[in-house]
Amino acid sequence: MTARWGAVLVHGPSMSPTLSAGDALVVRYGGRPTRAGDVVIARFRARPDLLVVKRAERPVDGGWLLRGDNDHGSDDSRVHGVADVLGRVILRYWPRPALIR
């Protein structure tokens, strides 16, 4: 399988302070979390219309529980339940390049 790469723009404060609104990310679609703590792109099964950037917390029911870094400004698996991971965030390229961990 060939990896697909893409770009995603962050909206909202849910991953602050790691990521901020306006940050542009490189995503490896089809890439799965290699460990808890990886930053991923996903869709909650309860909200398939919503594409989210969150931190993988733990695998469950063939998907993942996800959590935002900002406990006071994040709707994550505590609200929406299990998510299906679409890809793994590799790096932020705008406005300040950085590998994402």
N, C-alpha and C positions, 0 to 999 in steps of 0.2 A: 504494500500500500504506500502510495506517495503522500508525503505530508503536504498539507495545504497551509499556506501562510496568509495572514490578513492583518488588517489594522482595525482597532477599535478605539473610540473616543470615550473617555470617562465622563459621566454625568452624575452630579450629586455628591454628597459627602460621606457615603457609606464606607469607603475604604481609607478615609483620612486617619492618620497622617501619612500612610504609605503612598496613597494616590489621591490626587485632587481633581476636581472638575476641570476639564480641559486637557488633562493629560492624554497623550496619544500612545497607544500600546501596540506592540507586535505580538500576534497570537499564532500559535501553532495549532491549527484545527486538527482534530483527531488525536491530539496529544492528551494523554490522561495524566492525572496527578501521579507523581512518583512517590509522594509522601504527604502526610498531613501538613498543612501550612502552605502548600503551593497555591498561587493565585491563578484562578481559572475563569473562563467564560462559560456560562451555563444558563439553562432554563429550568425554572421550578416546574415540577409536574402539575402543581396547582395553578400556575400562572405561565402557561407556555407562550404567551404573547410578550413576555418580559425577558429581555436579554440582560444578564447581570454579570458584573465582575465581583467576585468574592474569593475568600480564602477557603480551600478545601479543609474540612474539619475531620471527617471520617466517613468511610464507605458504609452504606446501608441499603438494603433492598435493591441491589443492582445499580444504585446511584450514589450520590454523596450528600452529606449534610454540609451546608456552607455557612460561613459566618463573615460578616463585614468587620473590618478593623475598628470601626466607630460604633461602639455599643449603643450610643444614644441617637444615632442617625442612620440605622441600617435595618431594613426589612430583609431578613435572611431566613434560614431554615427554622428558626424559632417561630416564625410567622407562617411561612409557606411550605415547610416540610422538605421532602427529598427533591434533589435537583439532578438533572442529567447534564454531565459535563460535556461541552462541545470542543473545548480546547484549553491549552495551558498558556498563560501569559509568559512571554520570554523576556521582554524588556520594554521599558518606557523610552520612546525616542523623542518626545517633545513634552514639555519645554526644556527638560534637563535629562539627557540620556542616563539610564541606569538599568542594571540587571535587577529583576524583581525576584525577591525571595520571600 
